[in-house]
């Protein structure tokens, strides 16, 4: 995102992968300090994709780390 998290939001819609799009929303919202939206995206990601093992654990860890460093 390179300090341009706001610019990332319209681009995320172009991502074809549902889990990738959801993860990008979570990460982008976290970078913007939008904790509620980030948490909602993470919950959606886990509910839809975690059980199917489509979400590597490092992505969840990385998003949580981003949230901690932005707050």
N, C-alpha and C positions, 0 to 999 in steps of 0.2 A: 504494500500500500504506500510505502515511501512517504508517509506524512500526508497522504491525500485520501484518507478514508472516506470522506464525503464523495469523492469522485468515483470510488469503487462501487457504490451501490447500484448505479445504472448498468454497470458492466457485469455485475453478478448475474443478472437476468439472462445473460447470454450463455452462461455455463449450462451445458446439457445434462450433466449428472445431478440428480436431485440431491444426493448426499453431499456432493461437492458444493453445490449452491447453498445448501443449508449451513454447512460448515463455514463457508465464506461470509455468510450473513452474521453468524455468531462471532467470528473473528473481527469483522469490520465494526459491528456494534460495540464490541469490547474496546477496540481501539478508539472509538468515539466517546467512550465513557457511558454508553447507553446500556446499563447493566440489565434492566428488565428485558429489553429486546434480545440481548445476547443470551441471557438465561433461557428465554423462551425458545430461541433457535437451538440451543444445546439440548433442551428437553425434547424438542421435536426430532433432532438428530438421533438421540439415544432411542426414543420410542420407535422410530421408523427403521433405523438402520443398525443399531448396535447389536441386536439379537442376531441379525443376519451376518454379522462379522464384516460388514462393508466399511466400517469406520475404524481405521487403525488407531490404537490407543494413544499414539504420540500426538495425533491431531487434537484430541480432547485435552491432553496435558498441555500442549502448546497454547491452546485457546485460554485455558485457565491461567497460564503464566502471563499471557498478554493482559488479561483482566487485572491480575495483581500488579503488574508494572504500570498500568495506566491509572490506577487509583491511588 
